[in-house]
């Protein structure tokens, strides 16, 4: 990873921020600035630490990246009538600003829509005070599952509405991780750029020890994720199978069967982009264990949105149906109950986001990073 060697004369603190020479942090899109929305503070701080670590490892004289927004000094204030107002404590003109927000989270009492509104307000505030370029960083892309109306349902395409809101607020780029549908790209063009990191890179790293083993099979939880599973199986040089499911109602999933040759398979690697209730994973795991004799099952999910009421299902899979390990990321801040289960591993995305932000800041290609796909 190449990093620009930028001289920085002093350690950056909120008090000394205004005295920093902007050119020391400059790139083709402006000087680098991190901005944390109220629910994105932990994310921003973790990416900041990784970025600064990589800068140090590559001999840069840059000491610290400026960050606006902390628990002691949050950007967005909530008034007594519940209206909100972001206030910037420092000058941002000419900056290449990266705005961090975890839209789905359990840290604050905010709903998804409240976090989105705060994000839009911060973007508009940065634009109003002449930030040169603004990149929204949301590890999970909200409403990405609503990229089209459900069959025979009177619905709107709310993924498109979210993108329209980002454009109206003044964002230039949206950086996210493993979105539910690649059709989202069409909502951004030509006014914005979507940079979506693929989950395949992390999946192949996690399961590299299974590469080329004949008794191992990659399994998709449904036909919608089949293409990703095919690419995943090719990367590990193992066969694949696809579960066929039907969703008859809210929070209900019926498994119709699994398509593929499972004869002699002892281990299954199930991958999925996201889960809320765990029902698709549960149905596939039970079927593999009970009907096909697959006794060792490993699961990797990019976005784990489980709450405590759904944990007993996952624990039962571990205790009775061969679930050896479940891997996920911190794209959704996990509740303590999940972190306390020793068969669940939460992988940090901070390094991936830091590497990508560095590439974006200096107008370098990110296509070689972790299977990222970019359109400009």
N, C-alpha and C positions, 0 to 999 in steps of 0.2 A: 504494500500500500504506500503510495507516494503522498507526502504531505508537504505543503509549502512551508518554508522556513520564514516565519514572520517575527521580527523583533518586537518584543513587548518590554517596555522600560520598567513597569511596576506591576505588582500583584493587584489584580482587579477586585475591588470590594464595592458595594453599593455607594459608599462615600466617595471613593476615588474614581468612579466610573466616568464622570464628566471630563476628567483631566486626561483621559486616554487619547492618544493620537489615533484617529479613525483609520488612517492608512495602514497602521500596523495589523489590522484585522481584515484588510480589504481583499475582495475578490472581484471578478468581473461583474457580479450582481450587487455589490455593496459590501460593507463591513459586516462580519458575522455576529449575529445576535440570537440568543435563545430566549424564548418567551413562554412561560408556563401559565396556562389557565389553572383555575383553582383545583380541578380534578386531574391535572396533568403534571403536578409538581414532582412527584416521585419519578415519573417517566423522564421528565426533562433533566432531573439531577443525575439519573443513572446514565443517560446518553451523554451528558456533559462529562461525567467521570471517564467514560470509555473513550470519548474523543480526545480528552486531555491526556489520557494514558497513551494513546497511540501517537499523539504528537510528541510526547516525551520520548517514547521508544524510537522515534524516527529523527531525533536530534533537533526538534524545533525549539526555538527560544520562547514560543508562546507559553505563557504560564497558566492562564485561565480564560475560558470563554465567558463573556458577560451573560448573566441570566437575570431576567426580570420575572418576578413572581416567586414567592416562597410562603411557607406556612406563617411566618412572622409578619410578612408584608405581602398578602395576596393582591393580585391585580384587580380582581372583581370584588366590589363591595356590595353588600345586600342592605337595602334601606328597610325601614320599619314597615313600609307598605309592600315589601317583597320585590320591588323593582330593583334591578341590578345596574351597576355602572362601573366599567373598567376605567382605571386611572393609571397612567404611566408615570412612574417616579423618575424617569430619566428621558433624555433626548434620544429619539430613534431615527431621525432623518438620515436618509442614505443607507440604511441598514439592509442587509439580506436576512430577514427575520424568519425564524422557524418557530411556529406556534404549536405547543404540545398540549394535547387534551385526550384523556381517556374517557370516551363517551359512555361506555358501559363500565360501571364500577360500583363498589359497595362502600367506599371510604366516606363519601358525603351522602346526605339524604336526597341528593338531586336525582331526578329521573333522566333518562336518555335525552329527552327533548330540552330539559333545562340545561344540560351540559352542552348541547348543540347551540342553544341560544347564547350561552356565555362565550363559546368559541367564536360565533359570528360577531358578537360585540367586540371582542378583543381584536379580531381581524380588521373590523371597520375602524377601530380606534388607531391601530397602527397605520392604516392607510390614510386616515385623516391627519396624522402627524408625520406624514411623508416618509414612511418606510419605503425603500426602493422596490424590494421584492418581498413577497410573503408566501411562505410554504406552510401549509397546515399539515401537522403530523398527528395522525390518529392510528394507532396500531390496529384497531378494528374499524372497518369502514361501516358506519351506521346505515341501516336500511338497505344494505347491499343484497339482502335476500328478496327485496321487493323491486327487483330490476324489471319485472313485468307483472301484469295482473294475473291472479290465479284463474284457472280455467273456470269459466261460467260464473265468475264472481264480479260484482260491480266494485272494482278497485281502481286506484290510481297508481302510477309508477312512482313511488315515493323516493326511490333512489335518485331519480332524475330531479325531484324537487330539492333534495339535499344539495346536489351539485349546483343547481340554480341559485340556492342560497349562498353557497361559497363564492360563486361568481359575483353576485350582487354585493356581498360584503367587501370584496376586493382582493380575494386570494388569487395567486398566480399558479400555484402547484399544490397538489394533494399527494402526500407520501403516506402509504399505508402498507399493511402486510396481509397477504393471502386473501384477497376479496372473494366473496362467494361466487361471483360471475364476472367473466371477462367482458361481458356486454357493457359493463360500466364505462369502459373506455369511450364508447360512443357518446356518452352524456357530457364529457368534458370538452371534446374537440369542437371548434378550434380555439376557444377562448382560454382554456386552462390546460394544464398537463397533469395527467395521472401517472404517478410512479408507484407501482404495486409490486412489492417483493413477493416472490413465490415461496410457498412453504416447502417445496420439493427439496430445496437445498438443505434445510434443517432435517427433514425426514431422512434423507439419504445419509447424513452424518450420524444421526441417532442409530440407524439400523445397519451401519456399514459392516458390522461383524457377521451379518447374515448374507452377505454378497455371494452369489453364485452357488448357494446351497440348494440341492435338489429337493430336499424335504420341506422347503419353505415356500409359502405362497403369499403374494400381496393381495389384499381383499379391499374392495371399495364397498362402503355401506349402502350405496345406491347407484343407479345408472348416471345420475348427474355428476358424480365424481369419478366416473369410469376413466375419462381421459387422463386425469391426473394420476390415477392408479396405474394406468398403462405406462406413462412416462416414468413413474416411480419404479415399476417392476423392471423396465428396461435399464434404468440406472443401476439397479442392483443385480441384474441378470438373473431374475427369478420369474416364474410364471405368475399369472394374476387370475383372480376370479371376481365376479361382480354380484353383489346382493341386489335383489329386485324387491323393492318395498312399495307399499301403498299406504297413504295417509288418509284414513277414513274420517278423521275429526281432529279437533284440537288436542294436541299433546298425545296423539295416538298414532302408532306406526305398526302396520302389519307386514311381516316379512313373507313374501311369496316364494322365495327360494334363492339359491345361489347358483349362478351360471359359471361354469369353469370346471377344469379337471382337478379334483381334490384327492384323487386316489394316491395313497401313500404319503400324504402331507402330514407332517407332525407339528409344524409351527406356522402360524398365520400372523401377518403384519397388517393390521387394519389402519388405514389413514383416512382422515376426514378434515374438512376445513373448519367446521364448527359444530357444536352441539349445545343444546339448551337443557334438555331433559335426559339425554343419554340413551333414549329408547332405540335409536337406530343402531348404535354400537352394541347395546344389550341384546337386541334380536339377532344380530349377526354373530356375536360371540356365542350365544346359547346354541344357535344352529350349527356353527362350526364344531363346537364341543360335543353336542349331543348326537347330531345326525351324521357328522363326517369324521368323528374321532380325532379331531385336532385338539391336542391336550395342552399346548402352550400358545398363548395368544398375547401379542403385544399391540398396543394401540397408541397412535399419535394423532393428536387433534390440535390444529393451529390455534383455535379460539375456544376455550372451555368456559362456558357461561353458566355452569352448574351452581345451584344454590343448595343449601343443606338438605332440603326436603327430597332432593334427588340422589343424594350420596348413598343411601342404603342400597340402591340398585347397583351402583358401581362396586361397592364393597361386596355384595353378593356375587358379582361376576368374579371378583378376585378369590373369594373363598370357595366357590362351588363350580365355576365354569372355566377355569384355566387362564384367567386374566393375570398374566405374570407382571406386567408393567403398563402404566399409562403415562404418556409423555404429552406435555402441553407447553404453552408459552405464557409469558406475563403480559400478553396483549390485553387480556382482561385481568385486572388485579384480583388475585384469588383470595377467597375467604380462608381464615386460619384452619378451619376443619379440613380443607383440602390439603393444605401444606403439611398437616400433621399425619397424613397417610403415607407410610414409607414406600408404597408401591407406585406412588404418583410423583413424577419429577417435573418441576416447572423450569423451563429454559428461558433465560433472559434474551430479549431481542435488542438490548442496548447496543451491543457491538455492531450488529447489522445496521441499525439505524445510523450510528455514528459514522460508519464507513460510507454509507450511501450519502449522508449529508455532506461529508467531505467532498465526494465526487460532484455533487450538485453545486456546492459552493464555488468550485473552481471550473464549472462547465465541462466536466469530464464525463465520459460514458459510464453509465452504471449497469450496462447490460451484462457485464461479466460477473457482477456481484450476485451470488445466491440465486441465480435464475431470474433476475429482475427483468421485467418487460416494460419498455418505455415507448411512448409515442409522443412526438413533439410537433 
